Amino acid sequence: MLQINMADVITVLESVAPYLIAIAVVLVLAVVTTVVTNTRRMPQEATRKLIHSQSWLVVFVAMVVAIVMMLFGPLSNLITMSTGEKYTLSESSIDSANELATDIQREAVTLLQNDEANLPLGSTKVNVFGWASTNPVYGGTGSGSMNDQYATTSLLDGMKDAGLETNTELSDLYTQYRADRPEVGMWEQDWTLPEVPADQYSDDLISNAKSFSDQAVIVIARVGGEGADLPTNMKADGITYTDNSTEYEDFADGAHFLELSQTERNMVDLVTENFDNVTVVYNGANAFELDFVDAYPQIKSVLWCPPAGQTGFAALGEILTGATNPSGKTSDTFARDLTATPTFNNFGSFYYDNMSEFNTENRGEVRKPSFVNYVEGIYVGYKFYETAADEGLIDYDATVQYPFGYGLSYTTFSQEMGDVTYADGTVSFDVTVTNTGDTAGKDVVEVYYNPPYTNGGIEKATANLVEFDKTDLLEPGESQTLTVEFEDDDMASYDSENAEAYVLEAGDYVVSINSDSHTVIDEQTVTVDETITYDTEDNTHDGDQIVATNQFDNAEGHVTYLSRADQFANYTQATAAPESLSMAEDLKAQFTNISNYDLESRNDSDDEMPVTGADNGIRLADLRGVDYDDEQWDALLDQLTFEQMDDLIALAGYGTQAIDSIGKVALTDSDGPAALNNNFTGAASIGFPASTSVACTWNQDLATQYGEMMGQMARELSIHGWYAPAMNIHRSAFAGRNFEYFSEDGYLSGVMASSQIAGARTKGVYAFMKHFALNDQETNRASMLCTWADEQAIREIYLKPFEMSVKQGGAQAVMSSFNYIGTTWAGGSANLLQTVLRDEWGFRGFVLTDYFEGAGYMYADEGIRNGNDAMLAPMDGTNHITDQSATSIKAMRNASHNILYTAVNSWAYENGEPKTTMLMWQRLTYAAVAVAAVAFIALETLTVRRYFARRKAETAQVGLA
């Protein structure tokens, strides 16, 4: 959700400043004229009054002209968006969306522990402890926020709706303690975790609770948001936190946000001392340190309930009662100690100490170049833990509490793996899943491969998710056979050192079906007889249109990356915190921002000036469904003027501009990943569960339905583009925007993201896959954050969901990212936006920046020359094109082509050219101008008449004298 800050206000003021200055100048001149004519003796009083009147009539005209120019100039887009019709959802869509949201959460809630079959609850009464039970996490902040115009099911409401009676004496205690959740917003964050200190639970309250029920549920919640990562040290400078007691501190120095506070731990002690049947519900999108549950035998059950959206908590109630059998699987690894992860020392804020000449000031705020090193390479999440355990680096059980892909059920299942066949590049087999328990439920088939590895060769993890599927609801004793099929090049690795291409090495590939990334149910071997290198035009990887070869050598930097060689011999060195905060001189020489980006040197003197402003009579609607490379596009693009292309490119925030001469109507694009929010009219959709919840369902069909429902709601809200899904990687549990991203795994993320995009596309809505790319942390992301990563990790981990979204989801739009990839701003990287996205993957559509701040490095001229077609800016600022050379006009023309191609193939043009009418604010403005004109004529007529009357009187007086 867009949050207007002072910088936005200043931008608006700067855009209208010339007009305000003009008004001020004319006003000052009028005042001076008035003073002069009133103080100087003039031979004719009528002339003095005429000058006096005319000067103020000039002010009147100047003000009207300036205001009209402001309204139809820099303020036009903002006014148009703000005064547009506020559309609402149909009742049928509200009902369908609410039900789908609940369905998603029914399969997202993940049962992590259930000793002694504690769940489902055997009682209809339950004590719910924890302040978060009265103020749970529904989503994230910023673009992931919910809208308050639709009913929201709270956690306690969800339990009540499921037939549970909760102890109101406890919930009253919490609401009286604090009613609101501390704000973790884009600009300010209060990380306070309200929790009633244990000594404030009276003896009577605990006694009453024990009489009420012998079942206790403890709710622990954590929230994340756009603009800030979760604190890795609660005592670090700049962290706002208020302790719950004056007797002790909630966190010691070095303690982090994803562990229990002292007050929470005291509350857990209190509950477990008084109850023998305790369930812990963790409500949050970020993997939490849950190892504390092992210290309490009274804690029988643990549930992970990711952010549930507006109706999803109904599912939690159903799972607690057993009306719904949990079938969620973890989308991330739950490590026992998050400070011991390979990423921990290289996640957060690292400012360069030798780059001050590139500092920029953005309206009083200094932006400084910073960096983050992706030292773990391909060993992200479970790929590290499984490989490190196999190599003897770690004790798996002592390190990992709940593996990736892990989740229990109220029933049991068996999975039988059929014979694996490998023919014509395809691996296939059947898996028969049987419900062997006494409760209906769903199960997930997870398929992994373990490739052959040569010590010191291409980096490879021992566990790699390659396919998955989810069963239907199986009754006790019922079986379902699922067919697994994937291509052998899905098991290829990217060799950036030697082949500089994807390589499927010869050897034995162990293909297994698992209950999670660590637990193998059955396995078979696929043998690749000869090494296949995907480096020729007739043998590309995964259908690439050109050979995928090294594009990001300049992003590797001088970083030591984690290697499996010699049982991870370099682990300590690779995962240590950065030794230096200085950028190497050879890399510094490549670094650019606006201060040293030489635009003119990048012009090609051989470029010929394209035709502009032609009258070819082509309408945009004529090109719906026409191939991107069809020559008719040239005829249309010839009709555009520089000003039209500039507005289309520069003012693409939350929609694209109208161009009347070609029949291009204004289109509306909206945030966000869990709910559509028109930031200007207030129109909004139902809020769905967070993307992490979607990933925990491991249900591709639900992800598709999610996209279809988003598309349907978008149509009803007159929205054409959806700023989602976001598919960056849960590289660290502390990333503030993990709620908006799916998983630590690129393949799981890719399946869910591409399915959502494909679903939205069936409704004619273009989804902006984002943030492209390597935008995996919030800290410094808009401060020239140089992301250093090796090409293998970039391609296999971080680009994987984007690639799948183009090739499988049919993505039509992209949002690039704030950060740098190496020394190049992602929005100005031709390697990323042109070579990889378009040339390799075959993307057709347009690329939009993340929110356009400028900030000394987001440069529209640079963007359009390197594949970034549009600026996410709703107002005038530094987002306009400055260069009118032939090279620039060609780039503008290409960018306009990409924008228009996406627009005409949206639902807006499905019935031909949309009809348009003059906007209400424009009608009112024209009416006001007409009134002003009439008033001016009347005043001018009156002024002239009075002048002649006074002249006549003065002449008569002279004659009498």
N, C-alpha and C positions, 0 to 999 in steps of 0.2 A: 504494500500500500504506500503510495507516495506520501511523504511527509515534508511539507513545505518548511524550509528553514530560512534563516536570515540571508544566506547566499542566494537563494531563489528570489527573495524579495529584492535584493540588490540588483540581480540580473534584470528583473523587470524594470526597476527604476533606471538602470543604465540604458535600456532599450528605448525608453520614452524620454530620456533626458534631453535630446536635441529639441523635441517638441515643447517640452516644459521650458527650456531655455528661450526658445523663440517667443513663447507667450510672455515670459518674464521680461525679455528685451522690449517687446512692444508695449507692455504695461509700464515699464520704466519710462519709455519715450513719451507715453501719453501723460504720465504724471509730470514729467519735466515740461512738456508742452503746456499743460494746464497751469503749472506754477509760473512759467514764463509769461503766458498770456494774461494771467491774473495780476502779475506784479508790474509789468511794463505798460506804460501809458500808450494807448493806441488811438489813432485819429478817429477810428470808427468802432463803436461798441458792437455793432452788428458783426463786424469781421472778427472781433475777438471771440465772441460767443460761437461764431461759425467754426473757427479753428478749434475751440474747446470741444464742441460737439463732435466734429469730424474725427478728432483724435480718439475719442472714446468709441466711436462707431468703428474705427479701424481696429481698436482692441477687440471689440465684439466679433468682427469678421475674422481676425487672426485667431482668436480663441476657438471659434467654430471650426475653422479650417484645420488648426492644429489637433483639436480633439478628434475630428473625423479622420485625419491622417493617422493618428495613434490607434484609433479603433480598427481601421482597415489595414493598418500596417503592423507594427510589432505586437499589438494586443489582440489582433484578429483571431489567431489560433486559440489563445487562452479563452477568449470570450466565447468563441464557437463551442469549444469543448465544455465550458462551464454552464452555458445556457441551453445545452442540448436537452432534448426530451429525456426524462427519467423513465426508462422502461422497467417493467416488472415481470417476474416469472409467472407463468400460468400455474394454477393450482395443481394440475396433473404433473407438471415438471417438478414442482416443490415436493410433492409426495414421492415421485419416482427417485429424485435425488436424495431425499432423506432415507429412503429404503436402501438405495445403493450404498450410501455412506455407512449405514449400519452393517450391511452385508460385508463391506470391505473390512470393517473393524472386527466383525465376527471371525474372520479368518486371519486377522493381523495379531490379535492378542495371543501371546506365546506363553505356554506353560513351561517354566524352566525347572520346576521341582514340584513333586507331589508325593511326599512320603506318607505311607500308611493310608493312601487314597483319601487324603484329607479333603480334597475337592472332588466332586462338587460338595458344597456345604450340606450337612445333614440337618441343619436348622434353618428356619425361616427368619430367625432373629440373629443379628450380628452387630458386634461393636466395631465401629470403624474409627480407627485412631489416625492421627496425623492431620496437621493443618491443611495439607494439600487436598484432603478429601473434600473440603468445602471450597477449594479454589484450584481445581486441577488444570492441567495443560491441555488446551484444545488444539493448538497449532503453534506456529512461531510468530515472531514479530516482524515488522517490515512488510515485505511482499507476501509473507505467509500468513498474514493476519486474517481473522474472521470478520464478518460483518454482523452488526447487532440488530439488523432489521428482521432476522428470522429467529424463531425459537431455538434455544440451545438446551440440549439434554445434559444436565450436570452429572457428575459421577454418582452422587447420592440419588438423583432422580432415576438414573439408569438402574440402580439396585432396587429402588422402590417399584419401578415398572416391571421388574423381573419377579416381583412377589416377595422381596426381602424387606424386613422391617429393621431399620437402623436405629441406633441409640441416639435420640435427639439431644440428650443431655451433653453428649460429647460434641456433637456438631455445633451446639449453641456455644460451648466453651471456645471453639475455634473461631467462629464468626465474631464473637465478642472480643477476642484477642486482636484480630485484624480482619477486616472485610475485603480488602483489595490486595491484589498481588503486586509486589514491587515491580516497577517498570524497567524492563530490559529493552530499551528502544534503540533506534539507529544512532541517536546523537548522545544520549546519556544512558547509563546502565546502573541500576541499583541491584546488586547481587544478593541482597538480604534474603534469607530463608526463614520466613516466619515459622515458629514452632513453639508451642506452649511449653515452658520449662516443666520438668517432671514434678518439681515441688509445688506446682500450682494445681496439680490434680489432687483434689481432696480425698480423704479416706472414704467419705461417703460416696463420692463419685465413682471410685474404683469398686467399692462394695456393690453399688447399684449396677455397675456394668457387669460384674460377675453374676449377679442375680438375673440380669437381662438375658445373657447368653454365654455359653462357654466357648464361642467362636469369636476370634478377633482378627480383623484385617488392618494392616498398617499400610498407609499410603505415603510413599515418598515420591516427590516430583522434582523435575528439573526442566527449566525453560531455556531456550536459545533464541537467537534473533539475528536479523540482518544488521551488520554494522560492527559486531564485536564477537570475538571468540570467548569461550568459557574460560574463566581464570584457572591457570595452572598453579598459581600461588595466591591464596586468598589474602595474604599480607603484602602483596606487591604494591608498589606505588600506583596510585590512581584507581584502586579498587574501592568502590563504595559498598560498605557492608555494615549493618547494625546488629550487634549481638543481641540475643534474646534474653540475656541475663547480665547483671552487673557482677555476678559472683564468679564468672568464668568466661573465657572466650570460646566462641563456636569453632574457631579454626586456629591452629598453631601455625607458625611460620613454615612455609613449605607445603602445607595442606592445600588440596585443590577442591574445585567445585563439584567434582563427580565422586566424592566420598561423603560419608555421613558427617554432618555437623555434630558437635558435642551434644547439642540439645536433642537432635534426632536420635543419637545413640542412647542418651538417657531415657528417651521415650521408648525405644526398643527394649531397653533393660526393664523398664516399668511394666510394659505389656507382657513380656515373656516371664516375668516373675509372677504374674497373676493369671496367665492363661497358658494352657498346654497345647492348644490348637490355634496356631497363628499362621496367617497368610500375609505375605508381603506383596504389595502391588507397586511396581516401579512404573511411573508415568513420565515418560520423557523420550526424546528421540536419540539421545546420546548414550552410548554404552556406559554403564555405571559400574562402579566397583561394588559388587554384591557379595564379596567374599565374607562379609560379616555374618551372613546367614549360617555359615558353617559353625559358628561359635554358639549357636542357639538351637538346641534340639527341639525346642518348642515351635520353631519356625518349620512347619511341615510343608508349606506350599509357597512358591514364588511365581508371580505372573509379571510378564512385561507387557504393559499397555502403552504403546506409543501414542503420541498426540492423536486424539480421537475425532477431531472435527466437531461439527455442531450436534450430531446425533449419535456418534459412535459409542458413547459410554453406555448406551442401552445394551450393547454387545457384552460389555464387561459384566453387567448384572446377569445376563443370560448364561455366561460361562461360569460364574460363581454358583449359580443354582443348578447347572447341568442342562439347561434347556438348549444350550449350544455346546458342542464338543470342540474344544480348542484345536486348531490345526495350523496355527502360525509357526513359522520357523525363523530363527534369528537372521537378520540381514547383516549382522556384524558379529565379530568375536568379542565375548565378554572376558577380558583379561582380569586377573586378580589384582594386578598392580599396574595402573595406567602410566605411572612414571617410569616403568621399565620397558615400555614399548620402543621399537626401533625409531619411531618418529619423535619421541618426546623432546629430545634435546634440540631438535631442528624444526620446531613448530612455534610460531609466535613472532615477536618483534625483533628484527635485526637491522638496524640502520647502518648504512655505510659511513665510515669516518673519513673518506677521501673523495666524496662526491658533492661537496657543498656548492661547487660552481653550477650544479644542475638543480639546486633548490629552486622551487618556484613558490610564489605567494599567490594564493587564491583567496582574494577578499579577506586579507588579514590572517589567513591560516597558511603557515609554511609547510609545504610538502617536500619531503626529502626522500631520495632514493633509498630503498631498502631491499632485503633479499630473503629468500627461504630456500634451503637446500633439501631436495627430495632424495636424501642420502640412502634410503632403503631400496631404491631402484624398483624392481618388479615385486619385491617381497613386502607387499602391502597386506595387512590383515592376516587372514588365515593362510595365505600363501607363505608368509613368513613362519607362522607357528608350526604348520605341518612340516615344512621343509627343515626348520631348525630342530624339531624333535627327531626327524629321521636322520639328521646329521649328528645328533648327539649334543647339540649346543644347549638345549634347554630340557628341563623335566616338564613334559607337557602338562600333566595333571597339576603340578605345582604352579604352572604359569597361566593356564587357561581354565576358566571355570565353566563357561558355556561356549562350545564351538560355534563357528559359523554354520548356519543351516540346521541348528538344533532346536527341537521343540517336542514336547510330550503330548500325550492324548489321554482321554479317559478310557480309551480302548487300546487294543494292541493290533499290530499288523504284521504280516509276513510279506516279503517281496522275493519273488523267484525270477532270476535272470535267465532268459533264454539264450540260445547259442548266438554268439556275435558273428556277423558276417562283415567282410571287408571286400568290397568289389567296386570297381570303377570310381574309386575315390570316396566312396560312401561307407560309413560304419553304421550298422543297424542291428537292432535286436529288440525283443519284446521283454517287458517286465510285467509279471502278473502279481497284483497286489490283492491280498486277502485280509479281510477284517477277521481276526482270530479272537476278538474279545466279545463283549456282550452289550456294546453301545455303538450306535451308528456314528460314523465319523469319516473324515477325509485324511488321506495321507499324501505325502510328496515323494516322488521319485527323483533323487538327486544323482546325476551322473558326473563323475570326475575322471580325469585321466592323469596318469603319472608318466611323463615322457622319459626316454633314455637321456642320461646326462653324462657328459665327459668332464672330469675334473678340470676346471680352468676354461671350459668351453662356454658356449652360449648359456646365459643364466636361465635356469628353469626351476620352477617350483614343483614339488612332488605331488601337490594336489591342485587341480585346476577344474573349476566348474565348467562343463561344456554343454550340458543340456539338463532340463528338468521339466517335470509335468506334475500336475495335481489330479488326483482321482475325483470322481463324483462322490457324493455321499454314499458310503457303503454300509449296508445293514450288516449285523452280525452274521458271519459266515459267507457273506457275498464277496465275490472277486471281480476285478476289472483288469483287463490286459491293456497296457499302454505300449505304444510303439515308439522306440527311441531311434532317432536318425540324425546323423550329423556328418559333415564333410571332413575328410582327413586334414584339409588345410586349416580347420578350426584348431588343430593341435600343433600348428606350426609356431615357431618362435621367431622373433625379429632379431636378426644378426646385424647389429650396427657397426661391428668392428671389421668383419671380413667381407661377407657377401653384400652387406649394405642392402639387404632385402629380407623378406620372409623366407625361412628355411624349415622344411620338414625333414629332420635328420633321420637317416636309416636306423632301425633298431626296434626294440619291443616297447610298445605303448600299453600300459596296464589300464584298462577301462574298467571302472567299478561303479556299482550302485551303493550309495552310502545313506545312512540315516542322518549324517551330518558330515562336515568336512573331515572329521577325524575317524569316524566309525564306519568301517567297510562292512557291507552286508555280503557282497559277492563280487568277484572280479574275474576278468578274462583278459587275454593278451591279444593285441593287434600288432602284427609285424609289418613294418614298412621296409621293403627290401632294399630300396635305393634312396639316397638323399634327393629330395626335390627342392630346388631353389626357384623361387617365383620371381624371375628376373627378366622375362621376355614378354613381348606383347601378346603372344598367344598362350602365355602361362602366367597370368597374374594371380595375386592372392585374393581370394574371396570376391572375385568378380570385379576387381579394380579395373578402371578404364585405361589407366596407364600403370606401369610398374611402380610400386611403392618402394622408394629408395630414400636414403637419408635426406631429411629436410631440416633437422634440428641439431646439427653438430654445434651450432653457436649457442645452444641452450645447455650444453653439458658443463661448460665452465671448467673450473679447476677443483672439482669436488671429488672426494673419494667415495665411491658408491659401494654399498654392501654387496659382497660377492659370496656365493656358495662355495667357492674354491677352498679346498683344504678344510672342510667343515666350518665354513664361515670364519676363517682365520683372521679376517680384518674387521670383525664385528665391533670391537671396542673402538678402533680408530674411526671406522665409518660412521658410527652412530653417536659419536661424541659431539658436543656443542661446537659451533664454528670456532676455529682457532683465531681467525682474523676477521675484522670487520671492514677490511679494505678490498675494493675491487681491483683485480689485477690490471696492470696497465694495458695489456693487449686487449682485454675485454672492455675496459673503459674507453678505448679508442673507437669501439663499435657502438657505444651507448648513444642514443639520441632521445631528445625531447624537443619541444618547440624552440628552445634556445639555440640548438645547433643543427636542426633539421633543415638542410639546404634544399629548398623546393626547386629553385631555378636549375640547379645542377642535375636534377632528375627529369627535366624536360628533354624530349627528343626532338631535335631540330628537323628531323625527317617527317614528323607527324604533320598531316594535313588537317586544316581546320574543318571540322564536320559542318554539314549544313544545319542551320537552325532556323526556326520560324517559318518553315515552308507551309504551303497551303495545299496539302495532298488529299484532304477530305477523309482521312482515315480516323475512325473512332476506336477507342480502346476496346469496346464491346465486340468489335469485329474480329479481335484476335483471341477471344476465349477459345481454349483448346488448340490453338495454333502452335506448332512446334516452336521451341525457344529460338532455334536458328533460322526460322523461316524469314525470307527476305521482306515480308510484309512489315516486320518489326522495324526495319530500316526506314521504311516510308513513314511510319508513325513517329519514330524518334526524330526524324528530320523536322517534324512540325514543332518540336519543343524549343523554347527560347532559353537563354542562359538563366533568366530569372525564374522561370518555371522549374527548371531542373534544380536550381539552387534551393528553392523552397521545398521541393519534394525531398531533397537529400537532408537539408538542415533542420527542417521542422517535422521530424518523423516520430516525435515523442507521443506515445499513446494514440497513434494513428498516423495516417498519411494524408497529405494535402490533396484538395481537389484541383483539377486542371480542366477548366470548362471547355477549352478549345478542342480537347480530344475526348471529352465525355468521361474523364476520370473524376469520380465522386470521392468525397472525403470518407475515409474508412477509420474505424475505431479499433484500437488495440488496447488490451487491459492486462494488468496483473491479476492473479498470481497463481502459484502452483496448486493451492488448495481451494481457492475461491476467486471467482472473477470479481474484481473491484474496479468500477469506473471512478477514478479518483476525483473527477470533476462534477459529475452529476449525482454521485452517490449510489447509482444503480449497482446491484451486487447479486451474486448467486449464493446458493447454499455452500457452506464450507465443508469440504471433504476432509477425511483423515489425512495426516501428513504423508509425504512421499515415503518416509521410512515405514509407515504402516502398510502402504501398498506393497513395498518390497517384502515385508514379513508375511504377506499372504502367500507368496510364491505361486500366485494364480494369475496367469497371463490373461485369461478371459476377463477377470475383474478389472485388470488394468485397461483393457480395451473398452470395457463398458464405462470406465471412468472417463476416458477420452471422449467417447460418444456422448456421455451426459454433459460433459463440459461444453462440447460442441453445440448440443441442443440448447443449453442455457445461454450460451453466447449468442445464438441466433435470436432468442427471445429478448435479449438485452441489447440487440443491435450492435454486437461486438463481432469483429471479423478476425482479429488476431489475438492469440493467447500467449502471454509472456510466460511460457512454461512448455514442457516440463524442464526442471533443472536436473542435471545429471552429473554433477561433479562427484568426486569420490570421498567417502568417509575416511580420508587418509588418517585423521586423528579424531579420537572421541571428543576432543575439546573444540572442534570446529563449530562456530556458532550457528551455521546454517545447515547442519546435518539434517534437521527436520525437513528441509526443502529438497535434499538429495536422498537417493534411495539406499545406498549400500556401500560397503567397502569393496565390493566386487564389481568389476566393469561389466561382466556378462549379465549378471542379475540386473544391474542398473539398466543395461541396454535393452533387455527384454521388456522391462516395465516401461521404460521411456518410449521406445519405439511403438509399443502397443498403444500407449496413450495418444501419441501423435497420429497413428493410423486411425484410431477411433475418432479423434477430432476432425480429421480430414474427410471422413465419410459425411460429415455435416457441413463441409465447405469452409471449415475454420482452419486457418494456417497457424500452427503452433511454433513458437520460437524456442527451439532447443537451446539451452543455456547452461552455464556461462562458458563460452568457448574460448579458451580452454585453460586447464590447470588452475582454476580459481577455487582451490580447495580449503582456503582459510579466509577469514574476514579481516584479521589484523593486517593493517597497512595495505589492503588490497587496492585502495585508491590513492596510494602514495608511491607510485613508480616502483611497485613490488616486483623485483626481478626473481622469477622462478627458475631455478636451476634443476634440470632433470636430464637423465640420459634418454636417448631416442627409443630404446627398447621399452622402457617404462612408459614413456609418453604414448607410444602406439598401443602397447598391450594392455595398459591399465587405464590411462586417463582419457585417451581418445576413443576407446572401445565403445562406450555407450553412444557417443555422437555418430560414430561410423555406422553402427547398427540403426540408429534413428534415421539416417539418410537412406541406407540401402534397404532396410526392411520396413521402416515406418513411413518413408516417403516425405521426409521433412521438407517444408517449403520456406522456412524462415529460421534464422539463427540470431541469437544475441551473443555478441563477442564479450570479452571480459576486460576488466580494468587493468589486470596485471600485465607485466611484461613476461615474455617467454625468452629467457636469456636477456639480451640487451635490447629487444624490440617489443614495443607495445603490441599486445595481442591483436588490437584493432588495426594495426598497421603492418601485420605480418603476412606478406604475400605467400610465404611458404605454407602457412596454416590455412589462410582464407582462400587462396587461389589454387596452389599446387595440390594440397591434400584434400581440401573440402570439395573443390569443383573438378579439378583434373583427375584426381585419383578416384574419388567416391562418386562423382557424377552429380553433385548437388546442383539443382536449379531453383533459384529463389533469391531472396535478398538477406543481407547481413546488416544487423542493427547494432550500434554500440550499446553497452550498458549505459545507465543514466549519464548523460553528457555533462560533465563538469568543466571540461577544458583542463583546468588544474595544471596547465603548463606542459601537458604531454598528450592529451587527447586532441588530435589535430585532424579536422575534417579533410583538409587537402591531402594529408598523408593517408587517411583512411580510404578514400575513394580510389586512390592509385594502387592500393594493395588488397582490394577485395571487400572492404567494409563500406557498404553502400549508403547507409543512412545513420543519422545521429538521433539518439533518443533524447530529444530536446523539445519541449512544448513551447519554448519562447526564444526570442532572438538573443544572441550572445556571440560567443566565439565559434559557434557551430556552423557558420556560413563558409562557403568556398571563396577564397581570396584570389586565386589565380585564374586568369581567363586565357591562358595559352592553349594551343591546339592539343597539347598533351592533357591538360586539365579538362578541356571540353570533351575529349574522347572518354576520359575516366567518368565524367559526369553522365555522359550518354550511356555508358555501360551500367552505371549504378541505377540510372533511371529505368533502363531495360529490366534489370533484376526486380526492382520494386514493382513496376507495372505488371510484369509477368505474374508475380505472386498475387497482386490485387485482382487482376481480371479472372484468375482461376479460383477466386474465393466465392463464397455463396452470394456475395453482393451482385454478381453478374450472371447468376444462373438462369435468369429470365430475360437476358438482354441488358441494355443500358438502363441503369436505375433512373427513375424519375426524381428530379430534384426541385425543390421550391426555395424561394428566398428565405433565409433564416430570419426568425422573429427579431433578433437584435438588429439585423440589418434593416428590416422594415421600420423598426422604431427609430433607428438612426436617420434614415432617409426622411421619415416624417418629421423628426426634430429639425433636420436641416431645412426642410420646406417651411416649417413654422418660423425658424430663425430667419430665412430669406424674406418671408412676408413681413416679419418684424423689422428687419433691416430696411426694407423698402418703405415701410410705414414711417419709421423713425427718420430715414433720410428725407422723405417727402416733407415730414413735419419740420425737420431742421431747415430745409431750403425755404419753405414757406415763411417760417419765422424770420429767417435771414432777410428775405425781401420785405417783410412787414417792418422789421426794424430799420432797414435801409430807407424805406419810404418815410417812416416816422422821423428819422434823423435828417433826411432831406427837407422835410416840412419844417423842422425846427430851425434849420439853417436859413430857409427862406424867410421865416418870421423874424429871425434876427437881423 
